[in-house]
């Protein structure tokens, strides 16, 4: 059984999403990124990998660096298949800024953060992802993090 889990864990691949599926980008933002040769989340992560690259991209696009940092954080979280573009914004608003940070979080603490956010903003507890889904996010983050070591 442990062999099957290792096989499953090794099979997790980064997901690249078209920028129109990433939350928080306007049509104008997407057009500007396209002029820089960036049309999906994988390209964004490659071209904005370091702080210097993010600053250069912000200068090229003539926007503030915090927008680029936000987009990179969303794209990083969206790499996880269970998170994707559906939950990356929720995680960012819950205080999780990277796959690395997500991989270190205790499941129940993150679940409580997400639940508080959902109740505070949507006033609906039933829209909160289950503990099992939150656990899947963390497991996938841990798997991707160990691949990079």
Buried (B, 14 or more C-beta within 10 A) or exposed (E): EEEEEEEEBEEBEBBBBEBEBBBEBEEEBBEBBEEBEBBBBBBBBEBBEEEEBBBBBBEBBEBEEEBBBBBBBBBBBBBBBBBBBEBBBBBBBBEBBBBBBBBEBEBEEBBBBBBEBBEEEEEEEEEBBEBEBBBBBBBBBBBBBEEEE
